[in-house]
Amino acid sequence: MTNPNEINLAEAIIMTHAFQNDSTFAGMNISGKMPNAAYHDIMSQPGCVEVRTYFAKNSNGDLTFVVIGVDSNGNDMITGAIMNKVFPCPSNCPHNSPLMTF
């Protein structure tokens, strides 16, 4: 069975480039990465059936994200693991990704 959340590379390129080229978001972080362990810690919590990502601003005012587990009722698991501390791009950008416009 195909994952209903999966998109192809062409769709991903269109969407990421649209964000990166939108003047509304000029100067903001365009991506961020976290180790697998961060996602694993969230997803392996008892009762976690989904993961929710919130766009957020860090203490420097930079765009980032907060990741939290979601239970079967659609509620954030606020007493469980909550992750941030992303490695942002720019500064931690992939060098040869077609998802990047520069």
N, C-alpha and C positions, 0 to 999 in steps of 0.2 A: 504494500500500500504506500502511496506517495504521501509525504507529510504536507498537509494543507498550508503550512506556513512557509514552505520552501518557494523561493523565486529563482529565476535563472540569472546568469551573470549580466545579460543585457538589461534586464529590469533593475538590477542592483546599481549598475553604472548610471542609468538615467536618474535614479532617485538620489544617489550620493552626489552626482554632479549638480543636480538641481539645487541641493542644499548648499554646496560649496560655492556655487555661482550666484546665489541669492544675496543681494546687497544687505538684506535684513540681518544676515548672519555674518557679515564681514568682520574679520578679526577674531571670531570665536573659534574655540576648539572644534575640529571637524570629526574627530573620532577619539576613542580611548580604548585602552586594552587593560584587562585584568588577567591574572593567572587562572588556569583551569580550577585550581583549588578553591578560589573564591566562589565560583559557580557551583562547584561540587558541594561545598559546605552549605549553600542555600538549598540546592535540590535534594540533598540527602536527609534533610530534616523530616522527622515523622510528620505526615500529613501534608507535605508540600506537593502540590500537583502542577503548579505553574510557577513562572518567574515573571515579576513585573519590574519594568525599568522606568524610573522617573528621571526626567531631565531636571538638572539642578545647577546651582551656581556654588562654586567653592568659595573659600574665604578671600581669594584673590579676585573674585568676580568672574572667573572663567567658567564657561559651560562645561558641565560634567554630567555624570549620572549616578543615581543611587539604585541599587538592585536589591530586591526583597522577594522572599517566597510568598506564594499565594496558596491558600487552602482550598478545599473542594467547594466551599461556599463563596469563593471569589474574594475572600478577605485577605488583606495584607497580614502576614505573620509577624506582627510588630514586636513580639517577645523573642523572636528567633534571630538568626543571622541577618544582618543588613550590611551590604558591602558598598564601598566607594574606593577611594585611593587609587584611581585609575592613572595610567600612564598616558597623558594626553598627546594628541597630534594637533597642532605642530609641536615639535620637539621629539616625539616618538612615532614618527610617521613611517609607513612602509615605503621602501624605495621604488618598487616596481609594480605597484598595484594599479590595475585599470580603474579602481574605484576612486582614485585620486585625480584631481584635475591639474595638479602641478607636480 
